[in-house]
Amino acid sequence: MAAALEEDEIDNDDYYSLLNVRREATQDELKASYRRLCMLYHPDKHRDPELKSQAEQLFNLVHQAYEVLSDPQSRAIYDIYGKRGLDVEGWEIVERKRTPAEIREEYERLQREREERRLQQRTNPKGTISVGIDATDLFDHYEEDYEEISGGGGGLPHIEINRMHISQSIEAPLTTSDTAILSGSLSTHNGNGGGNINLALRRVTSAKGWGEVEFGAGDTHGPLFGLKIFRNLTSRCFTTAHCGMQFSSRGIRPGLTTMLARHLDKNTMGYLQWRWGTQSSMNSSIVRDTKSSHFTFAVQLGIPHTFIMMSYQYKFQDDDQTKIKGSVKSGFFGTVVEYGAETKISRHSVLGATVSVGVPQGVSLKIKLNRASQTYLFPIHLTDQLLPSAVFYATVGPLVFYLAIQRLVIRPYLRAQQEQELEKQRESSASDIAKKKQEAEAAVLLMQESVRRIIEAEESKMGLIILNAWYGKFVTDNSRKHERARVIDVTVPLQCLVKDSKLVLTEASKAGLPGFYDPCVGEEKSLKVLYQFRGVMHQVLCGDTEALRIPKQSHRIDNDS
């Protein structure tokens, strides 16, 4: 069964929408809706052979929906697996005698098994490419006499790549609890470089912890052996320990790092870290992460680095997930102030820029691009001095460049990509939509007689009359043709649902209602209704999955308008 579910996504034709009932509908609500639709589609009510055939198809569909939703076991399976789960012969998915709660437990177990199989097939590659650029000649010019001697006067500023770093890692799950991690890196700085390769074996010992053994070798540091342990001490506290031995021509250099972390509240973590080795230090930090902000405060005492650091990040609640951040770090090395921003430029890509101003470091600009699990870094060193012009261009330059690229490249590309995806979706569902359209047109023909009787009854008591109703995507009033091509007339199907001068639609896509179909696959749709109640005109526009109850006083159209 799990294999069957892996091949395709669950097909979930909405029986609830077809019967126009809530997903929590009671047996009485299901029965009332079923009887109403049976009276409408019963084949014996139609003498015309073609109408009789169409009524029989719709009647069978309604009967099938009612049979599934009225049986507790079938309904539970349908809610979880969709229609495909019901089509498995012999109820191979679960035993029929199981309760809905047991069915859900079985589903969750199969989901876990499927995730474990997917995990074993996934390597989870991660990589980083960093290209360091020296652009100090843009602001720190040589003296004129030196330029004359070297013959370099009057030329373009000299910009060079002075360092590069490439690292990559992959994970290879061996079993559900064992994972092998292979990583490597190459670095070069001013013509000198080296590399290393590491292999780590991780075992999850229990729900509370895991252990990892690491082996490494390289031409700069020599062989490496390390051991890392993670352990949950309580539900709010955990610890990690990492010890290693680096072998080199100078001898063995041992190192040990331990960390204790604790949840101070729902959004705040506290960390204590102690490091012993070539760069011994003690570090304490507090990190608070909420939906709208991220705050970090850290203090470190160590050799050779002792510092105090504070950073703040604000998260905008927009589609682009834009963030702005700033930090201050001060210690024996000097003082550094950083500020920047990052934003999502596509589904899998995030672009960020950070300006760093420090003493004695000078001014730098860091460009960062995250693409899925790959990271691309471009640190650009602009000047060794604190020059206002360098700070200005480092701040304004990336912003102007991003706005230009956003308008000229990113937005047109994303628009074209969305249109291509919509076109593919339309093509793949064209035959199904054509079938749904035929069923909807047949349903409308079968509704004519019932609608005529409903309108006569409503007119006799000044009740609810649906004058016009449209379903689909609505656009501006300047393109009427385009609007008509995107919507369908659903006046008859809606009038057929009127009972006792009331119309109630549940929170489900209206494309599944009798007499409806999807006129614009993959696009946002709405339902617009113009109706008359007690002789007064009303109008309402609601979203595709919004519940609708009419008549309402708020829908009334004033005479002045």
C-alpha angles and dihedrals in degrees: 000000000000090000091052091052092049095060098063138010116263113277105224111182102186108245088172091060092046091056091037094231134132119262086243092050117150125232090258092054091048092048094049093051092045094052091049093053092043090057089051099046104029107135093220090066093065125068099182107096094222094048090044091055092048091047090052092055093049092043091054091049092052091046091051091050092050093047091053098045096042093056111076095213095045091045092052091050091047092050090053106033103019125220094323091063090059093051095062108112118243094010090277092166096068138344110275093226092064120108121242090256091054091047090055091049089051090051092051090050092052090047090055091050091050091049090051091053091048089048091055090053095048124089095186096211118205128184144172129201118188124185116187116206126198108209099157091121088072091069108008101063122185119247116274095243091055091049090052092051094047093042092233099119119128095016130124119280112275112242120177142173105242102173141023134185129186124182132171136178137182133190123218114191108215097182135347089279104029126072132177118210121197118190138167141173142194125201137181131182124181092337097316121101150150145174146215141201128212136192121196128184115202127191125188102219097184143332087283102054156349139213133217135198118201132198123184144171135186145155095245106043105018128225119345134201121185144167127204129188131188122191136173106222096183136347088275102034137058138168138205131198128191124183126176145170122216116201118206142146088273092058136258118332112196123198137186131191125181129179133188119196130185135182105239091184139335094295104021131083128187122205133194117188132182123188127188125185137058091346106030117190147150119224133187123184142169120208123190117187122181135162092269105029148024122208129184130183120180138173124191132186113190154116118298097353124055117164149143119226137185127180136176131192127189119205118208115216095230136118092260092055090227118192132188121196143181135183142180123206125180131175147119089309092058134259128306128189118193132185133168150128141235134198140180111255098178140359093283104018132086123184123198140172130196129189116209120198117180150150118268094357096070124206126330137171121212120198116194130186122184114195111180103300095342124094125200118194128189112182108187118195107208105175143347091223134067099255118169090212091057092048091049096050093042089055103039099033098065091042094054091043092051094049091050093048091044092055100037103034118008101047095045090047094050091046092052091046092052091049091051092050091048091049091050090048091050092049094048092049098037096104093045092048091049089054092048090049091054090049091049093050090048091050091052091053091051091049096056097091094043091047091051091055092045092052092049091051093047094046091052091061099032088250135149117322120177104217098178135352130180131186127195139051116339120204135179122311090244093076108048094161092054090049094051090049090056100047136058130212110251099168094119097046092050094047088051089059093054113112126175091350092305136107121196124182121184130226097275136101108286091216088086096056117110109273093018132103136168110273095181113033116210095011132106112268136195139187119231118192130186111190143163125228126174087354092300125118118241133181134189138175118199136172124259096256098032120112115245130202121178146222101045131163090229090063093060117123113222118229091237092059 
